[in-house]
């Protein structure tokens, strides 16, 4: 999965997660932008491809699944369900990372 940024019609920079690596040109960015849905991830609106699961979102964001707790639409997603748990339009996702330190 790849995260691509494009500017919408209002000129706002938007992240889009795609399953294929894109050439950096307007046609592919608009194509990718046309097949998206919105979720809320840690309070921020994010646009992602229409068929994406929790594991794909974590990979796209560069997060280690072993160090993240995922809450989706009010329920905890078990780690062994990351590969199968789909996200849908309007899903509310909270990603909680544990950081050690002293």
PESULQUI-V722530 format. One record per helix or strand. SS is the DSSP state (H for helix, E for strand). FROM is the first residue (numbers start at 1). LEN is the number of residues. Records with the same first field share a line. If there is no record, write none. Layout:
SS = FROM-LEN / FROM-LEN
This chain:
E = 2-6 / 13-6 / 36-6 / 44-6 / 53-1 / 68-5 / 75-3 / 86-1 / 92-6
H = 26-9 / 54-7 / 65-3 / 79-3
